[in-house]
Amino acid sequence: AAYFYIGNAYFQKGNLEEAEKYYKKAIKKQPKLADAYNNLAWLYYTKKENLEEAERLALKALELNLSNENYKDTLNKIRELKNTKQ
């Protein structure tokens, strides 16, 4: 979980490249950590890139924790952005 929190710290500082690296490490170390999938998806949404991957990550977060409203919100926002780019 430490990698996840380091990722959050970098995200808050606006260092999205480092945040991405640590979210990926968190997922690798704890593949069931739904928050890491969601936060990496949100990072891609924020950068407006890798939206297909962002959607996949958000879906994985929901698969791990279907009742989390934040994950549903992330997925909906990603899909809205994807639709405006098409």
C-alpha positions as CSV (number, residue, x, y, z in Angstrom):
1,A,0.0,0.0,0.0
2,A,3.0,2.3,0.5
3,Y,3.5,2.6,-3.3
4,F,-0.2,3.6,-3.6
5,Y,0.2,6.4,-1.1
6,I,3.5,7.6,-2.7
7,G,1.6,7.7,-6.0
8,N,-1.1,9.8,-4.3
9,A,1.5,12.2,-2.9
10,Y,3.1,12.7,-6.4
11,F,-0.4,13.2,-7.9
12,Q,-1.2,15.9,-5.4
13,K,2.1,17.6,-6.2
14,G,1.2,17.5,-9.9
15,N,4.0,15.1,-10.8
16,L,1.9,12.7,-12.8
17,E,4.7,10.7,-14.3
18,E,6.0,9.7,-10.9
19,A,2.4,9.1,-9.7
20,E,1.8,6.8,-12.7
21,K,5.0,4.8,-11.9
22,Y,4.0,4.3,-8.3
23,Y,0.4,3.4,-9.0
24,K,1.7,0.7,-11.4
25,K,4.0,-0.6,-8.7
26,A,1.1,-0.7,-6.3
27,I,-1.0,-2.8,-8.7
28,K,1.9,-5.1,-9.3
29,K,2.5,-5.7,-5.6
30,Q,-1.2,-5.8,-4.6
31,P,-3.3,-6.8,-7.6
32,K,-6.5,-6.6,-5.6
33,L,-6.0,-3.0,-4.5
34,A,-8.9,-1.4,-6.3
35,D,-8.0,2.1,-5.3
36,A,-4.7,1.9,-7.3
37,Y,-6.6,0.9,-10.4
38,N,-9.1,3.7,-10.0
39,N,-6.4,6.3,-9.3
40,L,-4.4,5.3,-12.3
41,A,-7.5,5.5,-14.4
42,W,-8.2,9.0,-13.0
43,L,-4.6,10.0,-13.7
44,Y,-5.1,9.1,-17.4
45,Y,-8.4,10.9,-17.4
46,T,-6.7,14.0,-16.0
47,K,-4.1,13.8,-18.7
48,K,-6.7,13.1,-21.3
49,E,-4.7,10.2,-22.7
50,N,-4.7,6.4,-22.7
51,L,-8.5,6.5,-22.3
52,E,-9.0,2.9,-23.4
53,E,-6.6,1.8,-20.7
54,A,-8.2,4.2,-18.3
55,E,-11.6,2.6,-18.9
56,R,-10.1,-0.9,-18.5
57,L,-8.6,0.2,-15.2
58,A,-11.8,1.7,-13.9
59,L,-13.7,-1.4,-14.8
60,K,-11.1,-3.5,-12.9
61,A,-11.5,-1.3,-9.9
62,L,-15.3,-1.8,-10.1
63,E,-14.8,-5.6,-10.5
64,L,-12.9,-5.6,-7.3
65,N,-15.4,-3.4,-5.4
66,L,-18.7,-3.0,-7.2
67,S,-20.3,-0.8,-4.6
68,N,-17.8,2.0,-4.7
69,E,-19.5,5.1,-6.1
70,N,-16.1,6.9,-6.8
71,Y,-15.1,4.1,-9.2
72,K,-18.5,4.4,-11.0
73,D,-17.9,8.2,-11.2
74,T,-14.4,7.7,-12.6
75,L,-15.7,5.2,-15.2
76,N,-18.6,7.6,-16.3
77,K,-16.3,10.6,-16.6
78,I,-13.8,8.6,-18.7
79,R,-16.6,7.4,-21.0
80,E,-18.0,10.9,-21.4
81,L,-14.5,12.2,-22.4
82,K,-14.0,9.3,-24.8
83,N,-17.4,10.1,-26.4
84,T,-16.4,13.8,-26.9
85,K,-13.1,12.7,-28.6
86,Q,-14.8,10.5,-31.1
